[in-house]
Amino acid sequence: MVNVEDLINQIASKLKVSREEILEKLEDKRQRTGGLISNGVLLRMMAAELGVEIAANKIEKPSLLICNLVPGLSDVTVAGRVVAIFPSKYSDKDEKSEKAKTASLIIADKSGAIPVVLWNEKTAYTEKDMVKVGQILRFRHGYTKEGRLGTVELHVGEKGEIEVISGEVEAKIFPKITELTSEIGTLSIFKNKRVNIIGEVKKIFKASTFTRQNSTAGKVMRLILADESGEIPVVIWNEKVDEAETLAKEGAKIYIANAKVKKALDESLELHVDSRAYLKIFTEEPEFFKIAELKEGLKGICVKGEVATKPLIREVKTSKGETVKVAVFEIKDETGRIWVSAWRKNARLATNLKVGDKITIKNANVKKGFGDQLEISTQKTTILETT
């Protein structure tokens, strides 16, 4: 394990700031999290937020895949991609506390998914928005139990540690959110099972109330969700109705995790969203290429790098006779270097770049440029940002 001093020095060195500035940021984060999380974990979180890769953030192959977890294990280390996050609540009395607080999330790897229960001070991770759907987390010193529904749960208590993983990961072990979802057209094979799905809201029906057998009031709402493979009615229950009314607009793309596939009265399929399901607007995170992975002809790529040469600004005449500005400079990452041709508005943005600046280029193309060298070329929809 990398110690706290090493982490401070690594972050300060890569951001080219003083040790004191990192300590100020650390103290600010420590106060905002109520002093409940260790400095080492806070520093790793800071590094992830700032896009700094540190040695401690390199993912190690977990000792156990999720499918190999069984009840009764102690001191478990496991990693997975977050597919759902649920709010904290006070649980029933446990051995140590009259009012123990818990929060939960679901993580997945290539082998399956598992609920994770965070206890007491660990609930700060979800309450303070320190973890997000799509991130990869590593849990250390956890333990497994059988949940109320007979499934295996991973519990993270006082001795547990949580690390947000940034940098390179093994894609085969940790599929992306889009790879952990099912197409609507395939749901017939998942009857009475829980699935994740992404779709566009085609139609929304007004919510209504009903009376349960115990005389309490309930709430239900329906909508039609579609993807390229088909459509399915979605039935949303009780507290999830309020969430759906805020998120679900006709034409919106939404992500639903851990919803249950059930048969309707007419034998068709429905997707049920209850308290164990998760809802959010779907926004796909861009996939970033390493420079060594770039090939001629790639379109719409995203790259992160460091400015390696001062941009040279010049005016050129296009085939249509238009005179435009272009900025030419080189960027680098740990895998190599490549030239960038930033055109028009991106040429103006590139004017202020300095050697050593960290930049992100989104939605650009790769082609052969001057001297038959490979280059990244911006287009109208390219976004060039400093990070």
ZAFIZA-500742 format. One record per residue (C-alpha): residue number from 1; residue in one letter; chain; x, y, z. Coordinates in nm, 2 decimals. Layout:
BEGIN
{NUM; "A"; "A"; {X; Y; Z}},
...
// end
This chain:
BEGIN
{1; "M"; "A"; {0.00; 0.00; 0.00}},
{2; "V"; "A"; {0.12; 0.35; -0.08}},
{3; "N"; "A"; {0.13; 0.57; 0.24}},
{4; "V"; "A"; {-0.03; 0.91; 0.28}},
{5; "E"; "A"; {0.30; 1.11; 0.23}},
{6; "D"; "A"; {0.37; 0.92; -0.10}},
{7; "L"; "A"; {0.01; 1.00; -0.22}},
{8; "I"; "A"; {0.05; 1.37; -0.14}},
{9; "N"; "A"; {0.38; 1.39; -0.32}},
{10; "Q"; "A"; {0.25; 1.20; -0.63}},
{11; "I"; "A"; {-0.05; 1.42; -0.66}},
{12; "A"; "A"; {0.15; 1.74; -0.61}},
{13; "S"; "A"; {0.41; 1.64; -0.86}},
{14; "K"; "A"; {0.17; 1.55; -1.13}},
{15; "L"; "A"; {-0.04; 1.86; -1.08}},
{16; "K"; "A"; {0.27; 2.08; -1.05}},
{17; "V"; "A"; {0.15; 2.24; -0.73}},
{18; "S"; "A"; {0.30; 2.26; -0.38}},
{19; "R"; "A"; {0.26; 2.01; -0.10}},
{20; "E"; "A"; {0.08; 2.28; 0.10}},
{21; "E"; "A"; {-0.19; 2.32; -0.17}},
{22; "I"; "A"; {-0.27; 1.95; -0.16}},
{23; "L"; "A"; {-0.28; 1.96; 0.22}},
{24; "E"; "A"; {-0.53; 2.25; 0.20}},
{25; "K"; "A"; {-0.75; 2.06; -0.04}},
{26; "L"; "A"; {-0.73; 1.75; 0.18}},
{27; "E"; "A"; {-0.83; 1.94; 0.49}},
{28; "D"; "A"; {-1.13; 2.09; 0.30}},
{29; "K"; "A"; {-1.24; 1.75; 0.18}},
{30; "R"; "A"; {-1.19; 1.60; 0.53}},
{31; "Q"; "A"; {-1.42; 1.87; 0.68}},
{32; "R"; "A"; {-1.68; 1.83; 0.41}},
{33; "T"; "A"; {-1.70; 1.45; 0.48}},
{34; "G"; "A"; {-1.72; 1.50; 0.86}},
{35; "G"; "A"; {-1.38; 1.35; 0.93}},
{36; "L"; "A"; {-1.52; 1.00; 0.89}},
{37; "I"; "A"; {-1.29; 0.89; 0.61}},
{38; "S"; "A"; {-0.92; 0.83; 0.63}},
{39; "N"; "A"; {-0.67; 1.06; 0.47}},
{40; "G"; "A"; {-0.54; 0.78; 0.24}},
{41; "V"; "A"; {-0.89; 0.72; 0.10}},
{42; "L"; "A"; {-0.96; 1.09; 0.06}},
{43; "L"; "A"; {-0.64; 1.14; -0.13}},
{44; "R"; "A"; {-0.73; 0.86; -0.37}},
{45; "M"; "A"; {-1.07; 1.02; -0.42}},
{46; "M"; "A"; {-0.90; 1.36; -0.49}},
{47; "A"; "A"; {-0.67; 1.20; -0.74}},
{48; "A"; "A"; {-0.97; 1.03; -0.92}},
{49; "E"; "A"; {-1.16; 1.36; -0.93}},
{50; "L"; "A"; {-0.86; 1.56; -1.06}},
{51; "G"; "A"; {-0.77; 1.29; -1.33}},
{52; "V"; "A"; {-0.44; 1.21; -1.16}},
{53; "E"; "A"; {-0.33; 0.85; -1.20}},
{54; "I"; "A"; {-0.13; 0.72; -0.90}},
{55; "A"; "A"; {0.03; 0.39; -0.83}},
{56; "A"; "A"; {-0.22; 0.30; -0.57}},
{57; "N"; "A"; {-0.50; 0.35; -0.82}},
{58; "K"; "A"; {-0.39; 0.08; -1.05}},
{59; "I"; "A"; {-0.66; -0.19; -1.04}},
{60; "E"; "A"; {-0.54; -0.52; -0.91}},
{61; "K"; "A"; {-0.72; -0.84; -1.01}},
{62; "P"; "A"; {-0.96; -0.91; -0.73}},
{63; "S"; "A"; {-0.90; -1.23; -0.54}},
{64; "L"; "A"; {-1.26; -1.33; -0.59}},
{65; "L"; "A"; {-1.51; -1.27; -0.87}},
{66; "I"; "A"; {-1.86; -1.18; -0.76}},
{67; "C"; "A"; {-1.99; -1.52; -0.86}},
{68; "N"; "A"; {-1.76; -1.69; -0.61}},
{69; "L"; "A"; {-1.88; -1.50; -0.31}},
{70; "V"; "A"; {-2.08; -1.71; -0.06}},
{71; "P"; "A"; {-2.23; -1.62; 0.28}},
{72; "G"; "A"; {-2.00; -1.64; 0.58}},
{73; "L"; "A"; {-1.67; -1.50; 0.43}},
{74; "S"; "A"; {-1.47; -1.25; 0.63}},
{75; "D"; "A"; {-1.19; -1.01; 0.53}},
{76; "V"; "A"; {-1.31; -1.01; 0.17}},
{77; "T"; "A"; {-1.15; -0.79; -0.10}},
{78; "V"; "A"; {-1.36; -0.75; -0.42}},
{79; "A"; "A"; {-1.41; -0.49; -0.69}},
{80; "G"; "A"; {-1.70; -0.41; -0.92}},
{81; "R"; "A"; {-1.86; -0.14; -1.13}},
{82; "V"; "A"; {-2.14; 0.05; -0.96}},
{83; "V"; "A"; {-2.48; -0.02; -1.13}},
{84; "A"; "A"; {-2.71; 0.13; -0.87}},
{85; "I"; "A"; {-2.70; 0.35; -0.56}},
{86; "F"; "A"; {-2.98; 0.37; -0.29}},
{87; "P"; "A"; {-3.03; 0.63; -0.02}},
{88; "S"; "A"; {-2.93; 0.57; 0.34}},
{89; "K"; "A"; {-3.18; 0.47; 0.61}},
{90; "Y"; "A"; {-3.18; 0.35; 0.97}},
{91; "S"; "A"; {-3.19; -0.02; 1.00}},
{92; "D"; "A"; {-3.32; -0.25; 1.28}},
{93; "K"; "A"; {-3.12; -0.27; 1.60}},
{94; "D"; "A"; {-2.79; -0.45; 1.56}},
{95; "E"; "A"; {-2.54; -0.58; 1.81}},
{96; "K"; "A"; {-2.36; -0.25; 1.86}},
{97; "S"; "A"; {-2.62; 0.02; 1.80}},
{98; "E"; "A"; {-2.99; 0.09; 1.87}},
{99; "K"; "A"; {-3.01; 0.28; 1.55}},
{100; "A"; "A"; {-2.76; 0.16; 1.29}},
{101; "K"; "A"; {-2.75; 0.35; 0.96}},
{102; "T"; "A"; {-2.71; 0.17; 0.63}},
{103; "A"; "A"; {-2.68; 0.26; 0.26}},
{104; "S"; "A"; {-2.67; 0.02; -0.02}},
{105; "L"; "A"; {-2.55; -0.01; -0.38}},
{106; "I"; "A"; {-2.51; -0.28; -0.64}},
{107; "I"; "A"; {-2.18; -0.37; -0.81}},
{108; "A"; "A"; {-2.11; -0.60; -1.10}},
{109; "D"; "A"; {-1.82; -0.77; -1.27}},
{110; "K"; "A"; {-1.82; -1.01; -1.57}},
{111; "S"; "A"; {-1.95; -1.29; -1.35}},
{112; "G"; "A"; {-2.25; -1.13; -1.19}},
{113; "A"; "A"; {-2.38; -0.86; -0.95}},
{114; "I"; "A"; {-2.41; -0.83; -0.57}},
{115; "P"; "A"; {-2.57; -0.59; -0.33}},
{116; "V"; "A"; {-2.33; -0.40; -0.10}},
{117; "V"; "A"; {-2.44; -0.27; 0.24}},
{118; "L"; "A"; {-2.25; 0.02; 0.39}},
{119; "W"; "A"; {-2.27; 0.06; 0.76}},
{120; "N"; "A"; {-2.28; 0.38; 0.98}},
{121; "E"; "A"; {-1.99; 0.61; 0.88}},
{122; "K"; "A"; {-1.94; 0.44; 0.55}},
{123; "T"; "A"; {-2.28; 0.57; 0.44}},
{124; "A"; "A"; {-2.10; 0.91; 0.38}},
{125; "Y"; "A"; {-1.99; 0.77; 0.05}},
{126; "T"; "A"; {-2.34; 0.77; -0.09}},
{127; "E"; "A"; {-2.48; 1.06; 0.12}},
{128; "K"; "A"; {-2.20; 1.30; 0.01}},
{129; "D"; "A"; {-2.21; 1.19; -0.36}},
{130; "M"; "A"; {-1.86; 1.05; -0.34}},
{131; "V"; "A"; {-1.94; 0.75; -0.55}},
{132; "K"; "A"; {-2.13; 0.75; -0.88}},
{133; "V"; "A"; {-2.30; 0.49; -1.10}},
{134; "G"; "A"; {-2.05; 0.37; -1.36}},
{135; "Q"; "A"; {-1.74; 0.40; -1.13}},
{136; "I"; "A"; {-1.54; 0.10; -1.03}},
{137; "L"; "A"; {-1.49; 0.05; -0.66}},
{138; "R"; "A"; {-1.27; -0.18; -0.46}},
{139; "F"; "A"; {-1.39; -0.29; -0.12}},
{140; "R"; "A"; {-1.13; -0.43; 0.13}},
{141; "H"; "A"; {-1.20; -0.60; 0.47}},
{142; "G"; "A"; {-1.56; -0.67; 0.39}},
{143; "Y"; "A"; {-1.77; -0.97; 0.49}},
{144; "T"; "A"; {-2.05; -1.16; 0.33}},
{145; "K"; "A"; {-2.40; -1.26; 0.47}},
{146; "E"; "A"; {-2.72; -1.41; 0.34}},
{147; "G"; "A"; {-2.97; -1.13; 0.28}},
{148; "R"; "A"; {-3.34; -1.14; 0.36}},
{149; "L"; "A"; {-3.42; -1.27; 0.01}},
{150; "G"; "A"; {-3.17; -1.55; 0.03}},
{151; "T"; "A"; {-2.91; -1.37; -0.19}},
{152; "V"; "A"; {-2.55; -1.31; -0.09}},
{153; "E"; "A"; {-2.47; -0.96; 0.03}},
{154; "L"; "A"; {-2.13; -0.79; 0.08}},
{155; "H"; "A"; {-2.12; -0.58; 0.40}},
{156; "V"; "A"; {-1.87; -0.30; 0.46}},
{157; "G"; "A"; {-1.84; -0.19; 0.83}},
{158; "E"; "A"; {-1.60; 0.00; 1.05}},
{159; "K"; "A"; {-1.29; -0.20; 0.94}},
{160; "G"; "A"; {-1.38; -0.19; 0.58}},
{161; "E"; "A"; {-1.22; 0.03; 0.32}},
{162; "I"; "A"; {-1.36; 0.17; -0.01}},
{163; "E"; "A"; {-1.14; 0.29; -0.30}},
{164; "V"; "A"; {-1.26; 0.46; -0.61}},
{165; "I"; "A"; {-1.06; 0.33; -0.90}},
{166; "S"; "A"; {-0.93; 0.56; -1.18}},
{167; "G"; "A"; {-0.69; 0.49; -1.46}},
{168; "E"; "A"; {-0.67; 0.17; -1.66}},
{169; "V"; "A"; {-0.89; -0.13; -1.57}},
{170; "E"; "A"; {-0.93; -0.47; -1.71}},
{171; "A"; "A"; {-1.24; -0.42; -1.94}},
{172; "K"; "A"; {-1.31; -0.79; -1.96}},
{173; "I"; "A"; {-1.35; -0.81; -1.59}},
{174; "F"; "A"; {-1.55; -0.49; -1.54}},
{175; "P"; "A"; {-1.79; -0.44; -1.84}},
{176; "K"; "A"; {-1.93; -0.09; -1.90}},
{177; "I"; "A"; {-2.28; 0.00; -1.79}},
{178; "T"; "A"; {-2.41; -0.04; -2.15}},
{179; "E"; "A"; {-2.27; -0.39; -2.15}},
{180; "L"; "A"; {-2.44; -0.48; -1.83}},
{181; "T"; "A"; {-2.79; -0.40; -1.97}},
{182; "S"; "A"; {-3.03; -0.62; -2.16}},
{183; "E"; "A"; {-3.22; -0.54; -2.48}},
{184; "I"; "A"; {-3.60; -0.53; -2.46}},
{185; "G"; "A"; {-3.63; -0.79; -2.73}},
{186; "T"; "A"; {-3.44; -1.05; -2.51}},
{187; "L"; "A"; {-3.64; -1.00; -2.19}},
{188; "S"; "A"; {-3.85; -1.32; -2.24}},
{189; "I"; "A"; {-3.56; -1.53; -2.12}},
{190; "F"; "A"; {-3.55; -1.33; -1.79}},
{191; "K"; "A"; {-3.90; -1.39; -1.66}},
{192; "N"; "A"; {-3.91; -1.32; -1.28}},
{193; "K"; "A"; {-3.55; -1.21; -1.28}},
{194; "R"; "A"; {-3.39; -0.87; -1.22}},
{195; "V"; "A"; {-3.24; -0.69; -1.52}},
{196; "N"; "A"; {-3.08; -0.36; -1.62}},
{197; "I"; "A"; {-3.21; -0.18; -1.92}},
{198; "I"; "A"; {-3.17; 0.15; -2.12}},
{199; "G"; "A"; {-3.45; 0.28; -2.33}},
{200; "E"; "A"; {-3.64; 0.58; -2.46}},
{201; "V"; "A"; {-3.96; 0.69; -2.30}},
{202; "K"; "A"; {-4.23; 0.66; -2.57}},
{203; "K"; "A"; {-4.54; 0.73; -2.37}},
{204; "I"; "A"; {-4.63; 0.82; -2.01}},
{205; "F"; "A"; {-4.95; 0.74; -1.83}},
{206; "K"; "A"; {-5.07; 0.95; -1.54}},
{207; "A"; "A"; {-4.99; 0.81; -1.19}},
{208; "S"; "A"; {-5.28; 0.68; -0.97}},
{209; "T"; "A"; {-5.33; 0.58; -0.61}},
{210; "F"; "A"; {-5.47; 0.26; -0.47}},
{211; "T"; "A"; {-5.55; 0.11; -0.13}},
{212; "R"; "A"; {-5.35; -0.19; -0.01}},
{213; "Q"; "A"; {-5.50; -0.48; 0.19}},
{214; "N"; "A"; {-5.37; -0.33; 0.51}},
{215; "S"; "A"; {-5.56; 0.00; 0.42}},
{216; "T"; "A"; {-5.25; 0.20; 0.35}},
{217; "A"; "A"; {-5.23; 0.41; 0.03}},
{218; "G"; "A"; {-5.01; 0.31; -0.26}},
{219; "K"; "A"; {-4.91; 0.47; -0.59}},
{220; "V"; "A"; {-4.85; 0.33; -0.94}},
{221; "M"; "A"; {-4.75; 0.48; -1.27}},
{222; "R"; "A"; {-4.70; 0.33; -1.61}},
{223; "L"; "A"; {-4.49; 0.42; -1.92}},
{224; "I"; "A"; {-4.38; 0.26; -2.24}},
{225; "L"; "A"; {-4.00; 0.21; -2.29}},
{226; "A"; "A"; {-3.84; 0.13; -2.62}},
{227; "D"; "A"; {-3.51; 0.05; -2.77}},
{228; "E"; "A"; {-3.40; -0.08; -3.12}},
{229; "S"; "A"; {-3.52; -0.43; -3.03}},
{230; "G"; "A"; {-3.87; -0.35; -2.92}},
{231; "E"; "A"; {-4.10; -0.19; -2.66}},
{232; "I"; "A"; {-4.22; -0.29; -2.31}},
{233; "P"; "A"; {-4.46; -0.15; -2.05}},
{234; "V"; "A"; {-4.29; -0.03; -1.73}},
{235; "V"; "A"; {-4.49; -0.04; -1.41}},
{236; "I"; "A"; {-4.35; 0.19; -1.13}},
{237; "W"; "A"; {-4.45; 0.15; -0.77}},
{238; "N"; "A"; {-4.49; 0.37; -0.47}},
{239; "E"; "A"; {-4.18; 0.58; -0.37}},
{240; "K"; "A"; {-4.03; 0.53; -0.72}},
{241; "V"; "A"; {-4.33; 0.71; -0.88}},
{242; "D"; "A"; {-4.20; 1.05; -0.75}},
{243; "E"; "A"; {-3.86; 0.98; -0.90}},
{244; "A"; "A"; {-4.01; 0.87; -1.23}},
{245; "E"; "A"; {-4.23; 1.18; -1.26}},
{246; "T"; "A"; {-3.92; 1.40; -1.23}},
{247; "L"; "A"; {-3.70; 1.20; -1.47}},
{248; "A"; "A"; {-3.93; 1.04; -1.72}},
{249; "K"; "A"; {-4.03; 1.28; -2.00}},
{250; "E"; "A"; {-4.14; 1.16; -2.34}},
{251; "G"; "A"; {-3.83; 1.12; -2.56}},
{252; "A"; "A"; {-3.59; 1.10; -2.26}},
{253; "K"; "A"; {-3.34; 0.82; -2.25}},
{254; "I"; "A"; {-3.35; 0.65; -1.91}},
{255; "Y"; "A"; {-3.14; 0.38; -1.73}},
{256; "I"; "A"; {-3.33; 0.14; -1.50}},
{257; "A"; "A"; {-3.12; -0.11; -1.29}},
{258; "N"; "A"; {-3.24; -0.41; -1.10}},
{259; "A"; "A"; {-3.60; -0.40; -1.23}},
{260; "K"; "A"; {-3.81; -0.72; -1.24}},
{261; "V"; "A"; {-3.94; -0.89; -1.55}},
{262; "K"; "A"; {-4.30; -1.02; -1.49}},
{263; "K"; "A"; {-4.59; -1.15; -1.68}},
{264; "A"; "A"; {-4.89; -0.93; -1.72}},
{265; "L"; "A"; {-5.26; -1.05; -1.70}},
{266; "D"; "A"; {-5.26; -1.09; -2.08}},
{267; "E"; "A"; {-4.94; -1.31; -2.07}},
{268; "S"; "A"; {-4.73; -1.03; -2.22}},
{269; "L"; "A"; {-4.42; -0.90; -2.04}},
{270; "E"; "A"; {-4.39; -0.60; -1.81}},
{271; "L"; "A"; {-4.10; -0.45; -1.63}},
{272; "H"; "A"; {-4.16; -0.36; -1.27}},
{273; "V"; "A"; {-3.98; -0.09; -1.09}},
{274; "D"; "A"; {-4.00; -0.13; -0.71}},
{275; "S"; "A"; {-3.80; -0.02; -0.40}},
{276; "R"; "A"; {-3.51; -0.25; -0.51}},
{277; "A"; "A"; {-3.48; -0.08; -0.85}},
{278; "Y"; "A"; {-3.28; 0.23; -0.96}},
{279; "L"; "A"; {-3.38; 0.50; -1.20}},
{280; "K"; "A"; {-3.18; 0.78; -1.37}},
{281; "I"; "A"; {-3.14; 0.97; -1.69}},
{282; "F"; "A"; {-2.89; 0.79; -1.91}},
{283; "T"; "A"; {-2.58; 0.98; -2.01}},
{284; "E"; "A"; {-2.31; 0.77; -2.17}},
{285; "E"; "A"; {-1.96; 0.84; -2.05}},
{286; "P"; "A"; {-1.72; 0.88; -2.35}},
{287; "E"; "A"; {-1.46; 0.61; -2.40}},
{288; "F"; "A"; {-1.11; 0.75; -2.40}},
{289; "F"; "A"; {-0.84; 0.61; -2.62}},
{290; "K"; "A"; {-0.47; 0.59; -2.53}},
{291; "I"; "A"; {-0.25; 0.76; -2.80}},
{292; "A"; "A"; {-0.09; 0.42; -2.89}},
{293; "E"; "A"; {-0.44; 0.28; -2.97}},
{294; "L"; "A"; {-0.52; 0.55; -3.23}},
{295; "K"; "A"; {-0.54; 0.43; -3.59}},
{296; "E"; "A"; {-0.61; 0.61; -3.92}},
{297; "G"; "A"; {-0.98; 0.64; -4.00}},
{298; "L"; "A"; {-1.11; 0.64; -3.64}},
{299; "K"; "A"; {-1.40; 0.90; -3.60}},
{300; "G"; "A"; {-1.55; 1.06; -3.29}},
{301; "I"; "A"; {-1.27; 0.96; -3.06}},
{302; "C"; "A"; {-1.19; 1.10; -2.72}},
{303; "V"; "A"; {-0.83; 1.15; -2.59}},
{304; "K"; "A"; {-0.67; 1.28; -2.28}},
{305; "G"; "A"; {-0.31; 1.41; -2.29}},
{306; "E"; "A"; {-0.05; 1.67; -2.20}},
{307; "V"; "A"; {0.05; 1.95; -2.43}},
{308; "A"; "A"; {0.40; 1.86; -2.55}},
{309; "T"; "A"; {0.47; 2.15; -2.79}},
{310; "K"; "A"; {0.36; 2.51; -2.80}},
{311; "P"; "A"; {0.07; 2.55; -3.05}},
{312; "L"; "A"; {0.17; 2.71; -3.38}},
{313; "I"; "A"; {-0.12; 2.92; -3.52}},
{314; "R"; "A"; {-0.15; 2.97; -3.89}},
{315; "E"; "A"; {-0.41; 3.06; -4.16}},
{316; "V"; "A"; {-0.49; 2.82; -4.44}},
{317; "K"; "A"; {-0.72; 2.83; -4.74}},
{318; "T"; "A"; {-0.97; 2.55; -4.77}},
{319; "S"; "A"; {-1.08; 2.38; -5.09}},
{320; "K"; "A"; {-1.39; 2.61; -5.09}},
{321; "G"; "A"; {-1.16; 2.92; -5.09}},
{322; "E"; "A"; {-1.24; 2.99; -4.72}},
{323; "T"; "A"; {-0.95; 3.12; -4.51}},
{324; "V"; "A"; {-0.95; 2.97; -4.16}},
{325; "K"; "A"; {-0.72; 2.94; -3.86}},
{326; "V"; "A"; {-0.56; 2.61; -3.75}},
{327; "A"; "A"; {-0.35; 2.54; -3.44}},
{328; "V"; "A"; {-0.10; 2.26; -3.47}},
{329; "F"; "A"; {0.06; 2.11; -3.16}},
{330; "E"; "A"; {0.17; 1.78; -3.01}},
{331; "I"; "A"; {0.02; 1.60; -2.71}},
{332; "K"; "A"; {0.15; 1.30; -2.52}},
{333; "D"; "A"; {0.04; 1.04; -2.27}},
{334; "E"; "A"; {0.22; 0.74; -2.11}},
{335; "T"; "A"; {0.18; 0.54; -2.43}},
{336; "G"; "A"; {0.31; 0.79; -2.70}},
{337; "R"; "A"; {0.28; 1.12; -2.88}},
{338; "I"; "A"; {0.06; 1.25; -3.16}},
{339; "W"; "A"; {0.00; 1.58; -3.35}},
{340; "V"; "A"; {-0.32; 1.77; -3.32}},
{341; "S"; "A"; {-0.47; 2.00; -3.58}},
{342; "A"; "A"; {-0.73; 2.22; -3.41}},
{343; "W"; "A"; {-0.95; 2.41; -3.66}},
{344; "R"; "A"; {-1.16; 2.73; -3.64}},
{345; "K"; "A"; {-1.31; 2.78; -3.29}},
{346; "N"; "A"; {-1.07; 2.51; -3.15}},
{347; "A"; "A"; {-0.78; 2.70; -3.30}},
{348; "R"; "A"; {-0.88; 3.00; -3.09}},
{349; "L"; "A"; {-0.91; 2.79; -2.78}},
{350; "A"; "A"; {-0.57; 2.63; -2.85}},
{351; "T"; "A"; {-0.40; 2.97; -2.87}},
{352; "N"; "A"; {-0.38; 2.99; -2.49}},
{353; "L"; "A"; {-0.24; 2.64; -2.43}},
{354; "K"; "A"; {0.10; 2.60; -2.27}},
{355; "V"; "A"; {0.34; 2.31; -2.26}},
{356; "G"; "A"; {0.24; 2.09; -1.97}},
{357; "D"; "A"; {-0.13; 2.18; -1.98}},
{358; "K"; "A"; {-0.36; 1.88; -1.94}},
{359; "I"; "A"; {-0.63; 1.87; -2.21}},
{360; "T"; "A"; {-0.93; 1.66; -2.31}},
{361; "I"; "A"; {-1.03; 1.63; -2.68}},
{362; "K"; "A"; {-1.38; 1.48; -2.74}},
{363; "N"; "A"; {-1.54; 1.38; -3.08}},
{364; "A"; "A"; {-1.24; 1.42; -3.31}},
{365; "N"; "A"; {-1.11; 1.22; -3.61}},
{366; "V"; "A"; {-0.78; 1.05; -3.67}},
{367; "K"; "A"; {-0.62; 1.08; -4.02}},
{368; "K"; "A"; {-0.28; 1.10; -4.19}},
{369; "G"; "A"; {-0.15; 1.46; -4.19}},
{370; "F"; "A"; {0.17; 1.64; -4.30}},
{371; "G"; "A"; {0.46; 1.40; -4.38}},
{372; "D"; "A"; {0.21; 1.11; -4.37}},
{373; "Q"; "A"; {0.21; 1.13; -3.99}},
{374; "L"; "A"; {-0.09; 1.03; -3.79}},
{375; "E"; "A"; {-0.28; 1.32; -3.64}},
{376; "I"; "A"; {-0.59; 1.41; -3.45}},
{377; "S"; "A"; {-0.81; 1.65; -3.65}},
{378; "T"; "A"; {-1.09; 1.85; -3.48}},
{379; "Q"; "A"; {-1.43; 1.90; -3.65}},
{380; "K"; "A"; {-1.73; 2.13; -3.58}},
{381; "T"; "A"; {-1.86; 1.92; -3.29}},
{382; "T"; "A"; {-1.52; 1.86; -3.13}},
{383; "I"; "A"; {-1.48; 1.98; -2.77}},
{384; "L"; "A"; {-1.13; 2.08; -2.66}},
{385; "E"; "A"; {-1.10; 2.15; -2.28}},
{386; "T"; "A"; {-0.82; 2.20; -2.03}},
{387; "T"; "A"; {-0.85; 1.98; -1.72}},
// end
